[in-house]
Structure formats: C-alpha cells, structure tokens
Amino acid sequence: MGIVLAADGLGRLLGDLPSAVILNRIGRKYGMVLGAIIVTICGASLFIAPNIYAVFALRLIGGAGGALWNISRYAYLTAIT
C-alpha cells in the first residue's frame, strides 16, 4: 500500500527530465495544459481502477503529468515576470 501512495512522487521524480524535453518542443502554455489534462484524467480514472496495479500505474502517470505541469508553470511564471 505504501508504494501505491509513493507512486505519485515517484512519477514526479521520473517525469522531471522528460518534461523539460517536452516543454522545449511544445512550449510552456501547451505543456501546462497537457500536464493538467493528464493529472485530471488519471485522477478521475482512479475511481474505476479494477485493481491495485492499475491504481499504481495511474498514480505514476499522474505524477509525471504533475511534473510536466509544475515545470511548465515555473517556466511560464519566470518568463512573464
């Protein structure tokens, strides 16, 4: 159960570097939107997850989406201030 709860943080950790590459390709605003969509879809899908492995995978992917959103948000705020 603990690894399932830690999957969000693990997804953020593993998603940080790929998020930077994605942001360079698609831009900050689209990266923010894409990250928010990933987190929303994964969070909503947790309600219909059939087993603990699906919950783990959804939390891991949601964490990577959260990393994308966080990095793009900080880059966007830095650019406009």
C-alpha positions as semicolon CSV with decimal commas, in nm:
position;residue;x (nm);y (nm);z (nm)
1;M;0,000;0,000;0,000
2;G;0,286;0,238;0,075
3;I;0,435;0,202;-0,273
4;V;0,098;0,296;-0,424
5;L;0,091;0,614;-0,217
6;A;0,452;0,690;-0,313
7;A;0,383;0,634;-0,684
8;D;0,280;0,998;-0,731
9;G;0,613;1,123;-0,601
10;L;0,799;0,860;-0,800
11;G;0,617;0,968;-1,114
12;R;0,715;1,329;-1,048
13;L;1,076;1,228;-0,993
14;L;1,092;1,019;-1,310
15;G;0,894;1,274;-1,513
16;D;1,105;1,581;-1,445
17;L;1,370;1,537;-1,715
18;P;1,134;1,418;-1,991
19;S;0,908;1,712;-1,902
20;A;1,186;1,956;-1,984
21;V;1,234;1,796;-2,325
22;I;0,860;1,802;-2,391
23;L;0,839;2,169;-2,291
24;N;1,116;2,262;-2,532
25;R;0,917;2,100;-2,813
26;I;0,560;2,210;-2,743
27;G;0,601;2,529;-2,539
28;R;0,515;2,639;-2,185
29;K;0,144;2,712;-2,223
30;Y;0,066;2,387;-2,403
31;G;0,281;2,200;-2,152
32;M;0,079;2,343;-1,867
33;V;-0,246;2,241;-2,032
34;L;-0,119;1,894;-2,121
35;G;0,005;1,834;-1,766
36;A;-0,327;1,944;-1,619
37;I;-0,518;1,717;-1,858
38;I;-0,300;1,417;-1,769
39;V;-0,346;1,475;-1,397
40;T;-0,723;1,519;-1,437
41;I;-0,770;1,207;-1,647
42;C;-0,557;0,994;-1,417
43;G;-0,730;1,126;-1,107
44;A;-1,074;1,060;-1,250
45;S;-0,971;0,713;-1,369
46;L;-0,875;0,614;-1,017
47;F;-1,245;0,574;-0,939
48;I;-1,284;0,295;-1,193
49;A;-0,946;0,123;-1,148
50;P;-1,006;-0,254;-1,135
51;N;-0,707;-0,349;-0,919
52;I;-0,412;-0,215;-0,720
53;Y;-0,176;-0,239;-1,020
54;A;-0,397;-0,007;-1,221
55;V;-0,405;0,236;-0,927
56;F;-0,025;0,226;-0,911
57;A;0,007;0,292;-1,286
58;L;-0,246;0,576;-1,279
59;R;-0,074;0,743;-0,986
60;L;0,264;0,704;-1,157
61;I;0,138;0,859;-1,482
62;G;-0,047;1,129;-1,289
63;G;0,275;1,213;-1,107
64;A;0,455;1,251;-1,438
65;G;0,174;1,479;-1,556
66;G;0,211;1,679;-1,236
67;A;0,582;1,716;-1,305
68;L;0,504;1,848;-1,651
69;W;0,254;2,095;-1,511
70;N;0,486;2,215;-1,233
71;I;0,788;2,267;-1,455
72;S;0,587;2,447;-1,722
73;R;0,420;2,664;-1,459
74;Y;0,752;2,775;-1,312
75;A;0,899;2,839;-1,657
76;Y;0,594;3,041;-1,759
77;L;0,598;3,249;-1,441
78;T;0,967;3,315;-1,484
79;A;0,915;3,430;-1,842
80;I;0,632;3,674;-1,765
81;T;0,788;3,838;-1,458
